[in-house]
Amino acid sequence: MAIVFAIIVVIFSLQNSEITQVVFLFWELSMSRVLVILGSFAIGVLVGILVSLKLPKSQN
């Protein structure tokens, strides 16, 4: 299931290859929309992994 979702994200990203402007606080960057999408996806996966490692395991 994760592989299918990752493939969908990659296909979506490749169809959005335009340059976009990213503004965060006082930073302003121009970068490919693909990098923004894939970077956001990677950060989300990393946060999910870190949260799952921190949650206590249930003892069923």
PDB file of N, CA, C and O in Angstrom:
ATOM      1  N   MET A   1       0.823  -1.195   0.000  1.00  0.00           N
ATOM      2  CA  MET A   1       0.000   0.000   0.000  1.00  0.00           C
ATOM      3  C   MET A   1       0.866   1.257   0.000  1.00  0.00           C
ATOM      4  O   MET A   1       0.564   2.223  -0.701  1.00  0.00           O
ATOM      5  N   ALA A   2       1.933   1.244   0.780  1.00  0.00           N
ATOM      6  CA  ALA A   2       2.820   2.404   0.833  1.00  0.00           C
ATOM      7  C   ALA A   2       3.508   2.631  -0.507  1.00  0.00           C
ATOM      8  O   ALA A   2       3.730   3.773  -0.910  1.00  0.00           O
ATOM      9  N   ILE A   3       3.847   1.542  -1.198  1.00  0.00           N
ATOM     10  CA  ILE A   3       4.496   1.658  -2.506  1.00  0.00           C
ATOM     11  C   ILE A   3       3.545   2.323  -3.506  1.00  0.00           C
ATOM     12  O   ILE A   3       3.963   3.187  -4.278  1.00  0.00           O
ATOM     13  N   VAL A   4       2.292   1.932  -3.494  1.00  0.00           N
ATOM     14  CA  VAL A   4       1.299   2.514  -4.403  1.00  0.00           C
ATOM     15  C   VAL A   4       1.143   4.000  -4.123  1.00  0.00           C
ATOM     16  O   VAL A   4       1.103   4.806  -5.052  1.00  0.00           O
ATOM     17  N   PHE A   5       1.055   4.367  -2.852  1.00  0.00           N
ATOM     18  CA  PHE A   5       0.925   5.776  -2.483  1.00  0.00           C
ATOM     19  C   PHE A   5       2.153   6.563  -2.921  1.00  0.00           C
ATOM     20  O   PHE A   5       2.021   7.677  -3.427  1.00  0.00           O
ATOM     21  N   ALA A   6       3.335   6.007  -2.737  1.00  0.00           N
ATOM     22  CA  ALA A   6       4.567   6.685  -3.145  1.00  0.00           C
ATOM     23  C   ALA A   6       4.603   6.881  -4.658  1.00  0.00           C
ATOM     24  O   ALA A   6       5.037   7.931  -5.131  1.00  0.00           O
ATOM     25  N   ILE A   7       4.157   5.893  -5.417  1.00  0.00           N
ATOM     26  CA  ILE A   7       4.124   6.015  -6.875  1.00  0.00           C
ATOM     27  C   ILE A   7       3.151   7.113  -7.300  1.00  0.00           C
ATOM     28  O   ILE A   7       3.444   7.881  -8.216  1.00  0.00           O
ATOM     29  N   ILE A   8       2.008   7.190  -6.647  1.00  0.00           N
ATOM     30  CA  ILE A   8       1.035   8.241  -6.953  1.00  0.00           C
ATOM     31  C   ILE A   8       1.625   9.613  -6.664  1.00  0.00           C
ATOM     32  O   ILE A   8       1.435  10.540  -7.450  1.00  0.00           O
ATOM     33  N   VAL A   9       2.332   9.759  -5.557  1.00  0.00           N
ATOM     34  CA  VAL A   9       2.957  11.037  -5.209  1.00  0.00           C
ATOM     35  C   VAL A   9       3.996  11.420  -6.254  1.00  0.00           C
ATOM     36  O   VAL A   9       4.069  12.584  -6.647  1.00  0.00           O
ATOM     37  N   VAL A  10       4.795  10.469  -6.707  1.00  0.00           N
ATOM     38  CA  VAL A  10       5.820  10.760  -7.715  1.00  0.00           C
ATOM     39  C   VAL A  10       5.170  11.184  -9.031  1.00  0.00           C
ATOM     40  O   VAL A  10       5.612  12.153  -9.647  1.00  0.00           O
ATOM     41  N   ILE A  11       4.137  10.483  -9.467  1.00  0.00           N
ATOM     42  CA  ILE A  11       3.448  10.848 -10.711  1.00  0.00           C
ATOM     43  C   ILE A  11       2.848  12.245 -10.597  1.00  0.00           C
ATOM     44  O   ILE A  11       2.976  13.053 -11.517  1.00  0.00           O
ATOM     45  N   PHE A  12       2.201  12.530  -9.485  1.00  0.00           N
ATOM     46  CA  PHE A  12       1.622  13.856  -9.259  1.00  0.00           C
ATOM     47  C   PHE A  12       2.706  14.925  -9.282  1.00  0.00           C
ATOM     48  O   PHE A  12       2.508  16.001  -9.847  1.00  0.00           O
ATOM     49  N   SER A  13       3.834  14.637  -8.677  1.00  0.00           N
ATOM     50  CA  SER A  13       4.930  15.596  -8.624  1.00  0.00           C
ATOM     51  C   SER A  13       5.498  15.880 -10.006  1.00  0.00           C
ATOM     52  O   SER A  13       5.777  17.032 -10.339  1.00  0.00           O
ATOM     53  N   LEU A  14       5.669  14.851 -10.804  1.00  0.00           N
ATOM     54  CA  LEU A  14       6.238  15.037 -12.133  1.00  0.00           C
ATOM     55  C   LEU A  14       5.318  15.836 -13.047  1.00  0.00           C
ATOM     56  O   LEU A  14       5.786  16.459 -14.000  1.00  0.00           O
ATOM     57  N   GLN A  15       4.044  15.828 -12.777  1.00  0.00           N
ATOM     58  CA  GLN A  15       3.106  16.618 -13.567  1.00  0.00           C
ATOM     59  C   GLN A  15       3.049  18.068 -13.100  1.00  0.00           C
ATOM     60  O   GLN A  15       2.389  18.889 -13.736  1.00  0.00           O
ATOM     61  N   ASN A  16       3.718  18.396 -12.017  1.00  0.00           N
ATOM     62  CA  ASN A  16       3.745  19.755 -11.475  1.00  0.00           C
ATOM     63  C   ASN A  16       5.179  20.260 -11.434  1.00  0.00           C
ATOM     64  O   ASN A  16       5.733  20.500 -10.361  1.00  0.00           O
ATOM     65  N   SER A  17       5.772  20.418 -12.607  1.00  0.00           N
ATOM     66  CA  SER A  17       7.199  20.753 -12.662  1.00  0.00           C
ATOM     67  C   SER A  17       7.469  22.252 -12.806  1.00  0.00           C
ATOM     68  O   SER A  17       8.618  22.643 -13.015  1.00  0.00           O
ATOM     69  N   GLU A  18       6.460  23.087 -12.701  1.00  0.00           N
ATOM     70  CA  GLU A  18       6.663  24.520 -12.840  1.00  0.00           C
ATOM     71  C   GLU A  18       7.470  25.080 -11.668  1.00  0.00           C
ATOM     72  O   GLU A  18       7.540  24.480 -10.595  1.00  0.00           O
ATOM     73  N   ILE A  19       8.067  26.231 -11.899  1.00  0.00           N
ATOM     74  CA  ILE A  19       8.783  26.939 -10.835  1.00  0.00           C
ATOM     75  C   ILE A  19       7.750  27.669  -9.980  1.00  0.00           C
ATOM     76  O   ILE A  19       6.829  28.299 -10.501  1.00  0.00           O
ATOM     77  N   THR A  20       7.911  27.576  -8.690  1.00  0.00           N
ATOM     78  CA  THR A  20       6.991  28.244  -7.773  1.00  0.00           C
ATOM     79  C   THR A  20       7.786  29.001  -6.722  1.00  0.00           C
ATOM     80  O   THR A  20       8.947  28.685  -6.462  1.00  0.00           O
ATOM     81  N   GLN A  21       7.166  29.985  -6.131  1.00  0.00           N
ATOM     82  CA  GLN A  21       7.818  30.793  -5.109  1.00  0.00           C
ATOM     83  C   GLN A  21       7.351  30.323  -3.738  1.00  0.00           C
ATOM     84  O   GLN A  21       6.152  30.205  -3.486  1.00  0.00           O
ATOM     85  N   VAL A  22       8.308  30.056  -2.856  1.00  0.00           N
ATOM     86  CA  VAL A  22       8.014  29.600  -1.504  1.00  0.00           C
ATOM     87  C   VAL A  22       8.438  30.700  -0.540  1.00  0.00           C
ATOM     88  O   VAL A  22       9.593  31.125  -0.548  1.00  0.00           O
ATOM     89  N   VAL A  23       7.505  31.161   0.290  1.00  0.00           N
ATOM     90  CA  VAL A  23       7.791  32.200   1.275  1.00  0.00           C
ATOM     91  C   VAL A  23       7.538  31.607   2.651  1.00  0.00           C
ATOM     92  O   VAL A  23       6.449  31.107   2.931  1.00  0.00           O
ATOM     93  N   PHE A  24       8.554  31.665   3.510  1.00  0.00           N
ATOM     94  CA  PHE A  24       8.430  31.176   4.879  1.00  0.00           C
ATOM     95  C   PHE A  24       9.111  32.176   5.795  1.00  0.00           C
ATOM     96  O   PHE A  24      10.322  32.382   5.713  1.00  0.00           O
ATOM     97  N   LEU A  25       8.322  32.803   6.673  1.00  0.00           N
ATOM     98  CA  LEU A  25       8.802  33.859   7.562  1.00  0.00           C
ATOM     99  C   LEU A  25       9.511  34.924   6.742  1.00  0.00           C
ATOM    100  O   LEU A  25       8.854  35.622   5.970  1.00  0.00           O
ATOM    101  N   PHE A  26      10.815  35.078   6.873  1.00  0.00           N
ATOM    102  CA  PHE A  26      11.520  36.105   6.108  1.00  0.00           C
ATOM    103  C   PHE A  26      12.335  35.520   4.959  1.00  0.00           C
ATOM    104  O   PHE A  26      13.092  36.245   4.314  1.00  0.00           O
ATOM    105  N   TRP A  27      12.194  34.232   4.694  1.00  0.00           N
ATOM    106  CA  TRP A  27      12.881  33.598   3.564  1.00  0.00           C
ATOM    107  C   TRP A  27      11.960  33.575   2.354  1.00  0.00           C
ATOM    108  O   TRP A  27      10.744  33.437   2.479  1.00  0.00           O
ATOM    109  N   GLU A  28      12.564  33.712   1.185  1.00  0.00           N
ATOM    110  CA  GLU A  28      11.814  33.647  -0.064  1.00  0.00           C
ATOM    111  C   GLU A  28      12.646  32.874  -1.075  1.00  0.00           C
ATOM    112  O   GLU A  28      13.754  33.286  -1.420  1.00  0.00           O
ATOM    113  N   LEU A  29      12.110  31.750  -1.551  1.00  0.00           N
ATOM    114  CA  LEU A  29      12.832  30.878  -2.476  1.00  0.00           C
ATOM    115  C   LEU A  29      12.005  30.637  -3.725  1.00  0.00           C
ATOM    116  O   LEU A  29      10.776  30.591  -3.671  1.00  0.00           O
ATOM    117  N   SER A  30      12.690  30.485  -4.847  1.00  0.00           N
ATOM    118  CA  SER A  30      12.047  30.022  -6.074  1.00  0.00           C
ATOM    119  C   SER A  30      12.602  28.642  -6.362  1.00  0.00           C
ATOM    120  O   SER A  30      13.813  28.466  -6.488  1.00  0.00           O
ATOM    121  N   MET A  31      11.717  27.667  -6.465  1.00  0.00           N
ATOM    122  CA  MET A  31      12.170  26.298  -6.718  1.00  0.00           C
ATOM    123  C   MET A  31      11.097  25.544  -7.482  1.00  0.00           C
ATOM    124  O   MET A  31       9.960  26.000  -7.609  1.00  0.00           O
ATOM    125  N   SER A  32      11.476  24.401  -7.978  1.00  0.00           N
ATOM    126  CA  SER A  32      10.551  23.549  -8.711  1.00  0.00           C
ATOM    127  C   SER A  32       9.458  23.047  -7.773  1.00  0.00           C
ATOM    128  O   SER A  32       9.720  22.697  -6.623  1.00  0.00           O
ATOM    129  N   ARG A  33       8.249  23.020  -8.277  1.00  0.00           N
ATOM    130  CA  ARG A  33       7.130  22.536  -7.478  1.00  0.00           C
ATOM    131  C   ARG A  33       7.318  21.061  -7.112  1.00  0.00           C
ATOM    132  O   ARG A  33       6.829  20.606  -6.078  1.00  0.00           O
ATOM    133  N   VAL A  34       8.029  20.319  -7.964  1.00  0.00           N
ATOM    134  CA  VAL A  34       8.327  18.910  -7.671  1.00  0.00           C
ATOM    135  C   VAL A  34       9.108  18.798  -6.371  1.00  0.00           C
ATOM    136  O   VAL A  34       8.813  17.936  -5.543  1.00  0.00           O
ATOM    137  N   LEU A  35      10.103  19.662  -6.183  1.00  0.00           N
ATOM    138  CA  LEU A  35      10.903  19.622  -4.957  1.00  0.00           C
ATOM    139  C   LEU A  35      10.067  19.963  -3.731  1.00  0.00           C
ATOM    140  O   LEU A  35      10.253  19.371  -2.668  1.00  0.00           O
ATOM    141  N   VAL A  36       9.156  20.905  -3.872  1.00  0.00           N
ATOM    142  CA  VAL A  36       8.291  21.271  -2.746  1.00  0.00           C
ATOM    143  C   VAL A  36       7.393  20.092  -2.365  1.00  0.00           C
ATOM    144  O   VAL A  36       7.251  19.775  -1.184  1.00  0.00           O
ATOM    145  N   ILE A  37       6.793  19.447  -3.358  1.00  0.00           N
ATOM    146  CA  ILE A  37       5.879  18.337  -3.086  1.00  0.00           C
ATOM    147  C   ILE A  37       6.619  17.146  -2.496  1.00  0.00           C
ATOM    148  O   ILE A  37       6.203  16.595  -1.477  1.00  0.00           O
ATOM    149  N   LEU A  38       7.721  16.746  -3.136  1.00  0.00           N
ATOM    150  CA  LEU A  38       8.469  15.586  -2.639  1.00  0.00           C
ATOM    151  C   LEU A  38       9.117  15.869  -1.286  1.00  0.00           C
ATOM    152  O   LEU A  38       9.194  14.980  -0.438  1.00  0.00           O
ATOM    153  N   GLY A  39       9.584  17.103  -1.080  1.00  0.00           N
ATOM    154  CA  GLY A  39      10.152  17.467   0.214  1.00  0.00           C
ATOM    155  C   GLY A  39       9.107  17.419   1.316  1.00  0.00           C
ATOM    156  O   GLY A  39       9.384  16.938   2.415  1.00  0.00           O
ATOM    157  N   SER A  40       7.913  17.912   1.032  1.00  0.00           N
ATOM    158  CA  SER A  40       6.826  17.854   2.009  1.00  0.00           C
ATOM    159  C   SER A  40       6.442  16.412   2.315  1.00  0.00           C
ATOM    160  O   SER A  40       6.188  16.064   3.468  1.00  0.00           O
ATOM    161  N   PHE A  41       6.399  15.576   1.283  1.00  0.00           N
ATOM    162  CA  PHE A  41       6.091  14.159   1.466  1.00  0.00           C
ATOM    163  C   PHE A  41       7.149  13.489   2.342  1.00  0.00           C
ATOM    164  O   PHE A  41       6.816  12.731   3.253  1.00  0.00           O
ATOM    165  N   ALA A  42       8.426  13.771   2.064  1.00  0.00           N
ATOM    166  CA  ALA A  42       9.514  13.161   2.831  1.00  0.00           C
ATOM    167  C   ALA A  42       9.477  13.603   4.293  1.00  0.00           C
ATOM    168  O   ALA A  42       9.697  12.791   5.192  1.00  0.00           O
ATOM    169  N   ILE A  43       9.204  14.870   4.531  1.00  0.00           N
ATOM    170  CA  ILE A  43       9.113  15.363   5.905  1.00  0.00           C
ATOM    171  C   ILE A  43       7.936  14.706   6.624  1.00  0.00           C
ATOM    172  O   ILE A  43       8.050  14.354   7.798  1.00  0.00           O
ATOM    173  N   GLY A  44       6.817  14.539   5.938  1.00  0.00           N
ATOM    174  CA  GLY A  44       5.659  13.874   6.534  1.00  0.00           C
ATOM    175  C   GLY A  44       5.942  12.429   6.898  1.00  0.00           C
ATOM    176  O   GLY A  44       5.537  11.960   7.961  1.00  0.00           O
ATOM    177  N   VAL A  45       6.643  11.720   6.012  1.00  0.00           N
ATOM    178  CA  VAL A  45       7.015  10.330   6.305  1.00  0.00           C
ATOM    179  C   VAL A  45       7.940  10.280   7.510  1.00  0.00           C
ATOM    180  O   VAL A  45       7.769   9.435   8.389  1.00  0.00           O
ATOM    181  N   LEU A  46       8.917  11.174   7.559  1.00  0.00           N
ATOM    182  CA  LEU A  46       9.864  11.208   8.673  1.00  0.00           C
ATOM    183  C   LEU A  46       9.153  11.496   9.993  1.00  0.00           C
ATOM    184  O   LEU A  46       9.431  10.846  11.001  1.00  0.00           O
ATOM    185  N   VAL A  47       8.246  12.459   9.994  1.00  0.00           N
ATOM    186  CA  VAL A  47       7.492  12.774  11.210  1.00  0.00           C
ATOM    187  C   VAL A  47       6.643  11.576  11.632  1.00  0.00           C
ATOM    188  O   VAL A  47       6.564  11.262  12.820  1.00  0.00           O
ATOM    189  N   GLY A  48       6.011  10.907  10.674  1.00  0.00           N
ATOM    190  CA  GLY A  48       5.214   9.721  10.990  1.00  0.00           C
ATOM    191  C   GLY A  48       6.042   8.615  11.613  1.00  0.00           C
ATOM    192  O   GLY A  48       5.605   7.969  12.565  1.00  0.00           O
ATOM    193  N   ILE A  49       7.230   8.396  11.085  1.00  0.00           N
ATOM    194  CA  ILE A  49       8.119   7.371  11.647  1.00  0.00           C
ATOM    195  C   ILE A  49       8.546   7.748  13.057  1.00  0.00           C
ATOM    196  O   ILE A  49       8.529   6.910  13.959  1.00  0.00           O
ATOM    197  N   LEU A  50       8.929   9.001  13.250  1.00  0.00           N
ATOM    198  CA  LEU A  50       9.368   9.437  14.579  1.00  0.00           C
ATOM    199  C   LEU A  50       8.241   9.339  15.603  1.00  0.00           C
ATOM    200  O   LEU A  50       8.476   8.930  16.740  1.00  0.00           O
ATOM    201  N   VAL A  51       7.030   9.705  15.216  1.00  0.00           N
ATOM    202  CA  VAL A  51       5.890   9.621  16.134  1.00  0.00           C
ATOM    203  C   VAL A  51       5.587   8.167  16.465  1.00  0.00           C
ATOM    204  O   VAL A  51       5.296   7.843  17.617  1.00  0.00           O
ATOM    205  N   SER A  52       5.650   7.291  15.473  1.00  0.00           N
ATOM    206  CA  SER A  52       5.353   5.881  15.742  1.00  0.00           C
ATOM    207  C   SER A  52       6.408   5.246  16.642  1.00  0.00           C
ATOM    208  O   SER A  52       6.097   4.313  17.381  1.00  0.00           O
ATOM    209  N   LEU A  53       7.629   5.723  16.597  1.00  0.00           N
ATOM    210  CA  LEU A  53       8.670   5.200  17.479  1.00  0.00           C
ATOM    211  C   LEU A  53       8.504   5.692  18.911  1.00  0.00           C
ATOM    212  O   LEU A  53       8.897   5.004  19.853  1.00  0.00           O
ATOM    213  N   LYS A  54       7.920   6.883  19.083  1.00  0.00           N
ATOM    214  CA  LYS A  54       7.751   7.465  20.412  1.00  0.00           C
ATOM    215  C   LYS A  54       6.503   6.966  21.132  1.00  0.00           C
ATOM    216  O   LYS A  54       6.453   6.988  22.362  1.00  0.00           O
ATOM    217  N   LEU A  55       5.488   6.514  20.380  1.00  0.00           N
ATOM    218  CA  LEU A  55       4.254   6.064  21.020  1.00  0.00           C
ATOM    219  C   LEU A  55       4.492   4.754  21.766  1.00  0.00           C
ATOM    220  O   LEU A  55       5.208   3.879  21.279  1.00  0.00           O
ATOM    221  N   PRO A  56       3.892   4.622  22.946  1.00  0.00           N
ATOM    222  CA  PRO A  56       4.063   3.366  23.688  1.00  0.00           C
ATOM    223  C   PRO A  56       3.365   2.215  22.971  1.00  0.00           C
ATOM    224  O   PRO A  56       2.288   2.389  22.401  1.00  0.00           O
ATOM    225  N   LYS A  57       3.970   1.071  23.003  1.00  0.00           N
ATOM    226  CA  LYS A  57       3.397  -0.130  22.380  1.00  0.00           C
ATOM    227  C   LYS A  57       2.340  -0.708  23.320  1.00  0.00           C
ATOM    228  O   LYS A  57       2.569  -0.823  24.524  1.00  0.00           O
ATOM    229  N   SER A  58       1.178  -1.072  22.764  1.00  0.00           N
ATOM    230  CA  SER A  58       0.133  -1.670  23.602  1.00  0.00           C
ATOM    231  C   SER A  58       0.476  -3.129  23.877  1.00  0.00           C
ATOM    232  O   SER A  58       1.045  -3.812  23.025  1.00  0.00           O
ATOM    233  N   GLN A  59       0.132  -3.594  25.053  1.00  0.00           N
ATOM    234  CA  GLN A  59       0.450  -4.953  25.496  1.00  0.00           C
ATOM    235  C   GLN A  59      -0.799  -5.825  25.431  1.00  0.00           C
ATOM    236  O   GLN A  59      -1.320  -6.218  26.475  1.00  0.00           O
ATOM    237  N   ASN A  60      -1.291  -6.136  24.238  1.00  0.00           N
ATOM    238  CA  ASN A  60      -2.505  -6.959  24.091  1.00  0.00           C
ATOM    239  C   ASN A  60      -2.201  -8.402  24.205  1.00  0.00           C
ATOM    240  O   ASN A  60      -3.103  -9.233  24.106  1.00  0.00           O
TER     241      ASN A  60
END
